[in-house]
Amino acid sequence: MHVAGRIEDYALIGDMQTAALVGRDGAVDWLCLPRFDSHAVFAGLLGTEEHGLWRVGPAHPAGGDPPRADRRRYRGDSLVLESEWDTPRGTVRIIDFMPPRENHPPKLVRIVEGVSGRVRMHSALRMRFSYGWVVPWVHKLDDRTAAVAGPDSVWLDTEVDSYGKDLTTYSDFTVGPGDRVALTISWEASHREPPPLPEPEEALRTTEEFWRDWVETCTYHGPYREAVVRSLITLKALTYAPTGGIVAAPTTSLPEAIGGERNWDYRFTWLRDAAITLSSLLRTGYREEARAWREWLLRAVAGDPENLQIMYGIAGERELSEAELTWLPGYENSQPVRVGNGAAGQLQLDVYGEVVEALHLGHMTGLARNDYAQLLQLKLIGYLEDHWDEPDEGIWEVRGPRRHFVHSKVMAWVAVDRTVKMIEAGDVDGPVERWRNLRDEIHREVCEKGYDKERNTFTQSYGSRELDASLLLIPQMGFLPPDDKRVIGTIEAIQRELSTEDGFVLRYPTSAEAGPDGEPCENLDGLAGEEGAFLACSFWLADDLAMIGRVDEARKLFEKLLALRNDVGLLAEEWDSGNQRQVGNFPQAFSHVPLIDTALRLTASGAYGV
């Protein structure tokens, strides 16, 4: 009986329009077709095998656990996955990939290769459309197997015989040394002609060539190149190629705490996540991705920057209504399972800073001038001029009351500061003196209202004593210099109060504050339960430690974080220190971006092991 593995048991394959997660037992437990945000065809990750999967691996006794691969790796610097099983009768390899599709239908190709001996193989293809809810009509058409439900059709092509049983399509075959058997599924809209027959070996060649050529653009050649390149490939895989939008993760509802309710849909483009992703890509030589994202941004915001959303659909959609899928029990019974994201309507003032910072960095690194991008930047500052002093939901999208979050104010300062610098450089026209005064006003208020003099630390929000790991960005954004005593005090306070026993960093205290009468209030974020250490925040701490001269400590923390990656170099959103496992949506752009940034900083400082 197949059950979903640990989050770190999965590897990612994708075609830059959607992605699949492949487990160590050879099961594809998650795949949405044809886009990242489409309904899942395989949703076993959030339920059971009855909600859809495709397992290919060595045959095993009925009712027993499928054997797990003994080894797996990506083929060089690519998104082509190889998994190998050593069995009593020989060794077999499965090559899994999704060819970059361009204008072709999406395909998932699985090539079974005999290495030694003769190994009996078993394929079980259980397609369940609409997130495991709908059983398709499966039928044969010539030598092809078609599964049709509503607007969708999925076609299985393979040279080996297949048969249906218990609403599942099976194949049984044997491979010896040098044998190669391909199984491919392709998606097409059900009202259209069937997709063309696949050419698996040619698709493998062109897929490897694509990734090899793309990685050659990378300008980073430091000591952490393997980790940086794998993170860059992951970020590229999370890019929706037709529009340039970047999803935060390809999954929904993988829990931030096992069994808890902190389960969110991340298959959308957060302006914050996409902006910091583009910053990392620009710093490593990838201008084309930056240009495509800027074009996506201009289309998404359109002529309405006053109503800037914190996130959009991957083609710029604004309506991302949140709903619960009650028929799915959730990953390890973590409920509810959500699709859509109600946080899209929140006010998060920090987003303006991240967007302007990305536009500014693109300009500084030679991205071709775009007049509307500059006009948008000026309009965003015009909006901030009237609204920067309002409370908001903040970077962490709290579902409690709005607050005057310090990080939000700092990022509003960043937006104004970068725009002032562009005006001073003569790159854009604007009321520079007025905005200099605005920049100074924001800075002064943050230092007065967001700083606790007694404890020598900035706080999560005005008047609060709570800390927040987003405060680690204060020196990185240039709000204050790293050697400022308030910066050092904040770093040390976060180490004391927000670090786990193994040295990683929580975003903020999820437990309730005490009210004036000593009685506990609701949780700070309006949600029940706890969460794991947030990996991005832990990388930020390593960055800050390097900036204040504690480079050995920074390197050690960074290398501890690298050790949390799974065997193929991937990170989820958080780390559960108690259970020693990854939690949250996977793989997470917001974890891989700061990995790249910290590697660049440590390399520049020479703070790495020999």
N, C-alpha and C positions, 0 to 999 in steps of 0.2 A: 504494500500500500504506500503510495507516494504522499509525502507531506512536504510542505514548503520548508526549505532550509533556513538557516540563519541568514540574515541580510548579507553578511560578508561572504556567504557561500555562492553568491551570484557574480557572473561576469556580464559585461555589457557588449552587445553588438548592435549596430544601427546603420542607417543609410542617410542620416542627416535630414530625415523627415519623420521618422519614428524610430523606436528602439525596442529590443527584446532583452530579457534577462534570462540567462542560461545557468542552471544550477550545476552543482558538482556531480549530480546523478544523471546528467544529460537531459534534464527536463527544461523546456522553455515554459516558465510559469507566468510570464507576463509579456504581452504584446498587444498593442493597440494599432488598428489598421483603419485607414491608411496614414493617419497623422498621430503625432504624440498625444493629442487631446481627443482622439476618436475613442469610441467604445472598444473595450478590450475583447479580443477573440480568445486569448488565454488569460484567465483571471485567477488561476489556481493559487497565485501568490497571496491573494486576499481571502482565500477560502479553502476548498479542497480540490482534489483532482477532478471532481464532478463539475467544477466551474471553468474547466478548460486548461489543457496543457498539451505539449508535444514532447514526449520522451523518446529519445533514441539512445540505446546503450546495450551492453551485453545482456543476453537473456538471463532471467533469474526465476526462481520458483514462484509460482502464483501465490500471492498473498504476502510474500517476503519483501523486505526493503530492497529497492534497486541499489546495485553497487555504486559507490562513489568513485570518481576518477582518481587515479593515483597521482596524476600530474596534470597540470594545465598551464597554459601560457598564451600570450598573444604572439603571433608570428612577427618578430622584429617590432619595428615601430608602426604597427598597423592596428586595425580593429578586427582582425581575423583571429578567431579563438581556436586553439588546439587543446583537446582533452584526451588523455590516454588512460586506458584501463589495462592493468595486468591481471589476467585471469588464469586459472589452472590450465587452460588449453591454448593460451597465447596472449599476445598483446594487440590491442586495437586502438586506433586513433580516430577521433571525430573532428572535422574542421567545420566550424560554424561561422557564418558571416552573412551580412546583408549588403549587396552591391549598391554603391551610390546610384540612385535611380535616374537622376536627371528627369527626363520626360517618360520614363518607363514605369510600369506598375511595380509596386513594392514586392520584393522577394526575400525569403529567408531560405538560405541554401545550407544543407547539411551533407557533407561528404564523409562517408565512412571508409577508412583506409586500413587494410590489414597490415600489421607490422611483422608479426611472427605467429606461428601456429595457425590453427583454424578456430575462429571464434564465432559462436552463434549469436546473432544480433536480433534485437526486437525493437520495433517502432510502434508507439501507441499515440495516435493523433486524435485528440478529443477537442473538437472545436465547439465553443459555446459563445455565441454572439451576445452583444449587449451586456458585457461584464458577467458572463456566466448564466444569464437569464434565459436565452433563447437557444433551443436545439435546432441546428439548421437541417434542411433537406439535403441529404447526401446521396449522390447518384453517379453512375459512370457515364462518361461521354467519350467514346472511342477508348483510348488507353489512359484517359485522365479521370481523376476523381474530383467532382465538384461539390462544394458545400455552399448552399444558398439560403439566405435569410434576409427578407426585406431588401434593403438597398445594397447589401454586401454579398460578394461571392469570393470564396477562397478555393484555389485549385491546387491539388497535389499531383506532382509529376515525379515518377520514379521508374527505373527499369525493373524493379523487383515487384512481385505480385503483392497485391493488397486485398484485404477482405474486411467486411464490416461485422461487428458483433458488439452488443450492448451499447449502441449509439457511439461507437468508437471505430476508427479505421486502423487496422493493424497491418504490419508487414513483418515477416520472419525470413531471415536470410543468413548466410554464412560467408565470412570473408577470410581469405588466406593472404600470405605475404604478397604485397603489391596490388591486391585487389582494391578497386575503388568503386563504391556504390553511392550515387547521389540521390538525395531526396529533397525536393524543393516545393515550397508553397508560395503561391502568388495571389495577390489580391486584385480584384477588379470590381467596379460597380456592376451590380447584378443585371442591369438592363443593357449592358454593353457586350460586345463580342468577347469571348474568352481571351485571357492574356496570352501573348505568344509563348511558345514552348521555350523553356529555359535552356541555357547553355552553361552548365555549372562550372566546367573547367575554365572556360573563357571568362566567366564572371569572376572566378577566383583570381585569375591573372590580372584583370583590370582593377579589381578592388585593392589588391596588394600594391599595384603600381600607383593608384590614386593616393594611398596613404604615404607611400614612400616619397612621392613628389611633394606632398603637402608638408611633411616633416622637414624636408630639406630647407624650407624657408626659415626655420627656427634659428634665431640669432644667439640663443643661449648655449654655451659650450662649457659650463662650469661643472663643478664636482657633483652636483645633484641633477645632472642632465636626465638620467633615466626617469626620476620622479617627475621632473618638470615636463618632459615630453609626454609621458603617459597622461598627466593632467591636461596638457594642451589638446591631446587627441580626444580626451573625454569631453572637454569644452566644445571642441569642434563637433563632436557627435551629438551634443545637445543643441546645436544650431539648426533651425528650420531653414534649410537652404533656399527654398523659393522666395522667402521674404526677408531673411536676415534676423528674424526674431530668435531669442535664445531661451529655452525652458530652464527653469530652476532645477528640475530633475525630471526624469521620464516616468515617474511613478506617482501614485496617489495613496494616501492613508497608511503608509508605513509608519508605525507609531514612534513618537519621541520617548515614550515609556511603554514597555510591553504591558498590554492589558489596559492601557489608559485611553483617554479621549482626545489626546493631542495628535490628531490624525488629519492631515490636510492634503489637498490636491495641489501638487507643485508643477503641473504640466502647462504652465503659462509663463509669460514673459514679465517678470518683475523688472521695473526700470532700474531699481537698485542693483539687483543681481546681474542684469545684463550690462549695466554701466561698468561695474567693477570687473566683469569678465572681459569687456572690451579693453579696459586699461591694461590687464595682464597680456592680452593678445598683442596690443600695440607695443608693449615693452619687450616682446619677444619676436617682433618682426612681421606681425600679421595685419597689415593695413587693409586688405580687401575685406576682411570680416568686419573691421571697424567702419568702413565705408558702407557696407550693406546694413549694419545695425543703425547707423545714422539715418539712412534712407527709410528703414522701418520705423524709426522714431518719428520722423517728420510725417509719415503717412498716418501713424497711430494717433498722434496728438492733433493732426489736421489743423484747423483754424481755431482751436478751442483750448489754448494752453491754460486758461483760467480753471478749467475743469480737468486738469491733469489727473489721471488715475495712477495708482501705484503699480498696477499690473494690467496687462492686456492679453488677449489671445495671441497665438503665434502669428496670425495674419493681421493683428491689430484690432481684433474684436473687443468691444467694450462690455458686453453683457456676459458675465461669468457666474450666473446664478448658482448658489450652493444647494446641493441636495444630498440625501443619504440613501445608500443602496442597502435596503434592509435585508435583502436575501443573502448578502455576503456576510459571513461571520467575522471577517477581518483577519489580519495577519496575527497569528497566535491569539485569536479571539479578542483583538483590540478593536473596539467599536466606539463610534460608528465609522463606517466606510463612507467617505465623502467624495463627491465629484463637484467641480465648480469651486469657487472660493469667494465667500462673502466679504473677505477683507478688501476686495477690489474697490469698494466704496469708501474705504477709510481715508482720513486725512493724515498723511505722513510727510511732514515738511522736510525731512532729511532727503527725500527723493530729489528735490530740486537741486540740492547740492551735488548729489551723485551724478545726475544728468549733466549739469554744467561742468563738473570736473571732467567727465568723459569727453564732452565736446571740446573743452579747453585742451585736454591732452592730445586729442586728435589733431587739433590745430597746431600745437607745439611740435608734433612729430611729423608734420608735413602732409597731413591729409588735405586733399584738394579743397579749396574754399567752397562753401555752400552758403549763398546769401540768406536762404530761408533758415538755415540752421542758426545763423547769427541773429536773425530777427527773432527766432524762437527763444534764444537765450535771453535777449533783452526783454521779451514779454514775460518770461519766467521770473526775472528779477523784478519787473513791475508788479507781478502778483505777490511776490515775497514782501515787497515794500509795504503792502497793505495787510499782510497776514502772518508775518514771521512771529509776531508776539502772541499768537493764539495757541491754546493747548491742542495737542494732537494725539494720535494713537502710537506714534513712535516707530522705530525701526523693527521692533519685535511684534508689531501688529496686535497689541494687547486688546482683549475683548472686554476690558473693564473701562472705567471712566477715562476720559481724555486728561492728559497732564501736560505740564510744561517740561517736556523731556530735554535734558541738557544736550544730548547728542543731536536732536532735531535742530536746536538753536545753533550748535556748532556748524552743522552742515548748511544751514541758511547763511551763516557767515562765509562758508567756503564758496557758495554760489555767488555771493556779492563780491568777495575778494577776487575770484578768478575773472569775473567780468570787468572789474575795475582795472585789473592788470592788462586785459586785452584792449581796453580803451586807452590806457596809458601808453601802450605799444603802438597805437595808431591803427589797430586792426579792426576796430569797430567804433561807431560813434554812440555816445550816450552821456547823460548828466553826471559826469565823473565826480564832481565835488559833492553832489547830493548823495551819491552812492558811497563815497568815502566816509561821509558822516554816518550813513546807515551802517556800514561795516563796523565803524568804531562803536556805535550805539549797541549793536548786537554783542560785540566782544565785551563791552563794559558790563552789560546786564548779566551775561553768562558768568563772568568772574565774580559778580556781586551776589547773585541769587542761586547760582548752581554750585557754589563752592562752600564746603564746610571748613571753616578756619580752625576749629578745635581739633579736627581729625586730619587736617591737611589733605583733603581729598575732594574732588568733584563728586557730585551725587547724581543719582538717576534722574531726578527731577527737582524743580525748585521746591525748597522746603522739606525735602525728603532726606532721611538718613541712609536710605538704601543705596547700594552701589549698582553699577551696570557695566558690563564688559565693553559696551560700545564706547565708553569713555577712553578706552585704550587708543582710539583713533585720533584723539586730540593732538598729539605730536605728529602723527603721520599725515594729518591734513594741514599741518603748519599753523594751527590755531595758537599754539604756544611752542617755544623751543623745547627740545628734549631735556635740557639741563635746568629747566624751570623747576623750582622746588615743589610747585603744585602738581606738575606732571609726575615727578618722581614719587611724591606722596600718594597720588592716585594709583600708580602702578603697584606700589607696595601694599596699598589697602586692598586692591583687587586680589593680589596674591594671598593675602591673609584671609579674606572674607568670602571670596568666590571660587577659590581653588579646591579641587577634590583632593583626596589623599594621594593620588598618583600625579598631582601637579597640573591637571588640566583645568579648564576654566568654564564655569557656568555662566550663562548669559546674565542672570540676575536671580535674586532669591525668589523662588516660586511660593514659598510659605508666606502666610499673611503677616502684615505689620500689626503691631498692637495699636489700638485706638487710644484716644486721650484718657479713657477710663480704665485702660489696661486690658480691655477685652479685645480678642483677635478680630481683625477685619477680614473681608474676603481676600482671596489670593490676589497678589499684585496684578496679575494679568487676566483676572476674571475667569480662570479655568481651574478645575480640580486637578490634583495630582502633581507629580514631580516630572522632571525630564533629565536627560543625560547632559554631560559636559558638551558644550557647543564647540565643534572643532575649529570653526573660523576664529572664534574668540581666543582659542589657545594659540593659534598661529599669530594673532595680533599681539599677544603677550610676548611671544618670541621676538617679534619685530621690535617692540618697545624696549625689551631688554637689550637688544643689540644697539638701539639708538642711544641708550643712556650709558653705554660702555660696558655692560655686563655680557660680553659677547660669548664667553664660554658657557654661561648659563643659558643664553639664547640658543646656542648650537645644540646643547644637550636636550632642551625642550623640543626643538625642531626635530631632532632625530628620534625622540620618543614618539612624536606625532607620526613621523614616517613609518614607524614600526606598527602603527595601528591600521595601515592600509591592508587590504586583503591580499591574497597571493598573486593577484593580477594588477595590484596597484590602485585599487579604487577605495573611495571613502564615502560613507553616508554623511548625514547631517551632524550626528552626535555620537558620543561614546558613553555607554553605560558602564561606569567604573565598577559598580557592584557586581554585575554579571559578566564583565569583561567581554563586551560585544558591541557591535555597531547598531545604532538605532536611527530611525528617521528615514526620510525618502532617500533614494539611492539610484545611481551615484549623484552626489550633490555638488552643483557648480560652486555654491558658496563655501564649500570646503576646499575644492581644488584650486580656486583662484588665490586665496591667501597662501596656499602651499607654494605656488609659483612666486608670489611676491616676496615671501620670506626667503626662499632660496636665492632670489636675486639680491636681496639685501645682505644676506650672510656671505654670498660670494663676493660682493663688492667690498665687504669689510675684511675678507680673508678669514672669517670665523668658521672654519670647517676643519674636520678631522683629516688626517693624512692617510 
